[in-house]
């Protein structure tokens, strides 16, 4: 990913599973000066990232980071706070909690 894509990716990653509109991405992912010079600067980059399967969009044209593919099966659902306590105590926990967004390395390969 180049610098612009990384900037958009990091911004959308903070939103998790929620979709974000293109105007909001253009306004917040870059700086104020860039938005005032070209209010639609991120749209071609968003389209490119969608074609490479880094992002996904909904019917309203909003975008989010595409969830990483997960293995089928796994463990049981565990409350996040209980899972944290168990892992801090040294127990290996296999849960199928959905933390949708994978590590950055996964998206670098796309």
C-alpha positions in Angstrom: 0.0 0.0 0.0 1.2 3.5 -0.7 1.0 6.4 1.8 -2.6 7.5 0.8 -3.9 4.0 1.0 -2.2 3.4 4.4 -3.8 6.7 5.6 -7.3 5.6 4.5 -6.8 2.1 5.9 -5.7 3.3 9.3 -8.6 5.7 9.5 -11.2 3.1 8.5 -9.6 0.5 10.9 -10.6 2.7 13.8 -14.3 2.4 12.8 -14.2 -1.4 13.0 -17.4 -3.0 11.5 -19.1 0.3 10.8 -19.4 1.7 7.2 -18.1 5.3 6.7 -19.2 7.7 4.0 -16.8 9.0 1.3 -17.1 12.6 2.3 -16.2 11.7 5.9 -13.2 9.7 4.7 -12.0 12.5 2.4 -12.4 15.0 5.3 -10.8 13.0 8.1 -8.3 10.6 6.5 -6.2 13.4 5.1 -5.6 16.8 6.5 -7.8 19.9 6.3 -5.7 21.6 3.6 -5.9 18.5 1.3 -9.7 18.3 1.7 -10.1 22.0 0.8 -7.9 21.7 -2.2 -9.8 18.6 -3.5 -12.9 17.4 -1.5 -13.0 14.1 -3.4 -9.3 13.2 -3.3 -9.9 9.7 -1.7 -12.6 8.4 -4.1 -10.2 6.9 -6.7 -8.1 5.4 -4.0 -11.2 3.9 -2.3 -12.3 2.3 -5.6 -8.8 0.9 -6.1 -8.7 -0.5 -2.6 -12.2 -2.1 -3.1 -11.1 -3.8 -6.4 -8.1 -5.2 -4.5 -10.5 -6.6 -1.8 -9.0 -4.5 1.0 -12.3 -2.6 1.5 -15.9 -3.4 1.0 -18.8 -1.1 0.4 -22.5 -1.1 1.0 -25.4 -0.1 -1.2 -25.1 3.5 0.0 -21.5 3.8 -1.2 -20.0 3.8 2.3 -16.8 1.9 2.9 -15.2 -0.3 5.7 -12.2 -2.5 6.0 -13.1 -6.0 4.7 -13.0 -8.6 7.4 -10.2 -11.1 7.2 -11.2 -14.7 6.4 -11.4 -16.8 9.4 -11.0 -20.5 9.9 -14.2 -22.5 10.3 -14.9 -24.0 13.6 -12.8 -22.7 16.5 -13.9 -22.6 20.1 -16.9 -21.3 21.9 -17.9 -17.7 22.2 -16.3 -16.1 25.3 -17.0 -12.6 26.7 -14.1 -10.4 25.7 -13.3 -9.4 29.3 -13.2 -13.1 30.4 -11.1 -14.0 27.4 -8.6 -11.2 28.4 -8.4 -12.5 32.0 -7.8 -16.0 30.9 -5.1 -15.1 28.4 -3.4 -12.9 31.0 -3.3 -15.8 33.4 -1.5 -17.9 30.9 -4.3 -20.1 29.6 -4.7 -20.7 25.9 -8.2 -19.8 24.9 -9.7 -20.8 21.6 -12.7 -18.6 21.0 -14.6 -17.6 17.9 -15.1 -14.0 19.0 -15.3 -11.8 15.9 -12.6 -9.2 15.8 -13.3 -8.7 12.1 -10.2 -6.8 11.2 -7.1 -9.0 10.6 -3.5 -7.9 11.2 -2.0 -5.3 8.9 0.2 -8.0 7.2 -2.9 -9.7 5.8 -4.0 -6.5 4.0 -0.4 -5.8 2.8 -0.6 -9.1 0.8 -3.8 -8.1 -1.1 
